[in-house]
Amino acid sequence: MSRYKDCFANLKANNQGAFVPFVTLGDPTPEQSLEVIKALIDGGADALELGLPFSDPVADGPVIQRANLRALDAGTNFSDILKLLKAVRDYSPQIPIGLLVYANLIYAKGVHEFYQQMKDVGVDSVLIADVPTKEAKRFAEIAKDVGIDAVFIAPPDASDALLQTIATKCSGYVYLLSRSGVTGAETQMQAPASELIDKLKNAGAPPILLGFGISQPEHVQKALAAGANGAISGSAVVALIEKNLDNNAQQLADLKAFTQSMKAATSLK
């Protein structure tokens, strides 16, 4: 079984949903980034979504855009990213590690070579933020050959045909958006569409994680109540890094406490 299958099977057995935090690799520095990710794991994260720093993160709001710039300003390079990912895998052999990537970063390394390098350091899935589903299918085939799950984004206004395609081509999990637009905790999560979740499940989709605007425990509870298998929180996590750039110890304590509070909300009644 893959790490994702093990993770979701264990959560189901314990009557829980998943809490998945997002951070940008290298933020605020490569060295502190590793400590940040360890704090999230220690706080109870069920899986990780990690962004590769990019100069033009068009799918992200200002909080995560600034995280990308901090990582790049700190000199984070591809070699640092590989070392970070390997260190995370060594720290937690079983936690699923997912990447959020912009397509230019994959093309720059060569598509097959990129996926192989990520496989070698223990990455489980790759989500490409800026390619449409039709184009993403080509990447998914290469990922599958290498042994990495290809995660697809399901927009809130997806047609039945698009949902069917996502359900059959996606693996690991489906990233279902709670609303249109870019990332950002300052924009409240809209009520997730149970109908959309049901359609994905009926089409045979892998577990569904709800993202965008997930910043409070009650948002996690609403996502699970709508039928999602878990929730992803990005901007709210990254905001805690930004809030404590001059105090590493407080930064790590806040991140761990936030993760604990969000994970506590995943218990299913």
N, C-alpha and C positions, 0 to 999 in steps of 0.2 A: 504493500500500500504506500501511496505517496504521503508526505508529511501533512498535506491538506486533508486527505481522506482520514488519516489517523486523528488529526486535530478535531475535525467535525464529528467523527464517530465518538470520540471521548466526550466531547461537549454534549452530544445527544444523550449519551449514557448517563451523564450527570445532570441532565435537564437544564442545560445552560445554552446561551447564545455566545457568540464570539465578540470580543472587543479587540479591534485592530487599530493601533495608533500609527500615524504617518509622521515621519521627519525627513528632512533633506540630508543626505550623507555629506559630511564635512562641515555642517553647521553646528556651532559657530566656528570650530576649527576641526581638522581631522582627529586630533587627540581627544578633544572634549566630546566630539560626536560619538565616539565609542562609549564613553561614560554615559552619555544621554541614552543611547540605545540599551545599555545594560540596565539603567534605571527603569526603563519601560518594561523590560523583561521581568525585572525583580518586582515590579508593581502588579504583574499578573497579565500582561498582554498575551493574548492567545496566538496571535500571528503579527507580523510586521509588514508595513508597506513603507518602502524607503525610496526616496526620490534621488535620481542622479542630477547633480547641479547643472543647470543650463542657463545660458544667457538670455533666453527669450521664452520663459515658461508661460505660454499663452493661455493655458487652461487654468492657471492659478490666479488667485486674488493677491492683493498687496502683501499680506502677511507672509505667504509662502514665496512670493517673488523676492522679498527681502532676504529670506533664508537662502535662496539660491545665490543671491549676490554676496551674502556673508561667506558662504562656502567658497565661492570663486575668489573673493578678495583674500581669503585665508590661504589661497594657493592650492586648493584641493584639485588634484589631477587624477587621471584614470588609474594610475598605479596606487594612489592613496585609496581610491574606491575599492579596488580589489583587495587591498590589505585590510580595510575596514570590514568588508563582507566576510572575509575569511576569519577575522577575529570574532565577529558576531556568531558565525557558525560554530567556532570552537567553544564559545561561551555557552551556547545553547544548541546542542546537536539536534533537537527535535522540533524547535519552533519553525513554522513555515516563514520563509523570507520571500516577500514579493517586491519587485521593483516597479516604479513608475518612471518611464523613460520617454524622452522626446525622440522622434525618428532620426533626426540628424546625428544624434550620438551613436545610434546603431549603425547607420550608413558609414560614419567616419571610421569605424573599426572593421567594417565588413560584416554583413548580417550573420553569416554562419559563425565566424570567428567570435563575434560579440556573444552570441548565445553559448558557445562552447566555453568561453572564459567565465561566464556567469555560472554555468553548470559546475565548473571546476572549483569554484569558491563556495558552492553550497546554496546558490539561489534556486528557489522553487518555481517562481512565476515571473513573467514580465508583462506589464500593461503598457501599451504605447498610447500616450495621451492625445496625440495630434494626427492620427490617421483614421479615416472612416472605416467602418466594418468591412467593406468590400476589399480595401487594401490590406487590412489587418489579417485577413484570411491567409494571405501569402506568407506573412511573418509567422502565423500560427503553425503552418506546415513545417517550416524550418525549426521552430521551437520544439515541436513534437519529435522531430527526428533526433534532436539533441537530448531530449528528455526533460524539457522545461514546459510548464503549463503556460498557455497563452490566455491571459485574462482580457475580457472584452468589457467595454462600458455600455450599459443599457440606459439610454436617455429616458426621461419621464414621458416623452411624447412618441415613443417608439411604436411603429406599426406592428401588426401581428406578424407580418413577414420578417421584419427585422428581428423581432423577439425570437422567432423560430431559428433564424440564422445564428443569433448569439447563443442560443441554448445548445445548438448542435456543434458549433465550432469552438466555443469557450471551454476552458478546463481550469481546474483549481477552484475558482469562484467567479461569480458575476459581480461586477461593480455597478450597482444600480444607483443612479443619481436621484436624490430626493427632490431636486429642483433643477431648473435650467440655469445657465450662467457659469461663473467661475467659482473656485473654492473660496471659503470665507466663513468664519464662525459668526461674524457680525450680521450675516444674512440668515434669518431663522430658517430652520428646516421646515419644508412644507409637509403636510400630512402625506405619508407614503401611500402609494396606490396599491391596495391589497389585490386589486384585479390584475395589475401588471405583474406582481409577484406570483400570483396563481398561474398566469399564462406562462411565465418562464418555467415554473415547476412542472406544469403539465406538458411542456415541450421537452422535458428531460434535462433541464439546466443543472449545472453543479450548484452548490450552496450559494446563496445570494447575500451579499453584504451591501448595506445601504450607506451611502456617503453624501457629503456636502451638507454643511450646517449642523453637524453632530458635535455639540459642545457641552452638553449637560447629561447627567444620568437619565433624566426623563426622556431625552431624545433616543437613547438606547432602548429604553422600555417601549417607546412608541414603535420603533423599528421592528422589534421582536413581536409586538402585538399585531403588527400588520402582516406577519408571516415571514419576515426576513430572518436569515440565520445568524445575523450579527450586524455590527455597525463599525464604520471606519471614521476616525476623527483625525483631522490634519491641522487645520488652522488653529484650533484651540490648544493643541499640543505645542505647535511651533511658537505660539504667542507666549508660552511660559518660558521657552528658551530666550526669546527676545527680551522679556521682562527682566531677566536675571543675567544679562550678559556680563555684568561686573561682579557676580557672586556665583561661582560654580557650585558651591555646596548647596545654596538655596535653590538653584536651578534644578539640581538633581532631586532634591527633596520634594519640590513642587511637582515635578514630573511623575515621580513615583506615587505621590498621594493622589494626583489626578487620575492616573491609571487605575489605582485601587478603587477609587470611587466609581469610575465608569465600568470597571469589571464587575463590581458588586451589583450593578444594575442588570446584569445579563442573566440572573437567575429566573428561570421560567416557573410561573406558579402552576 
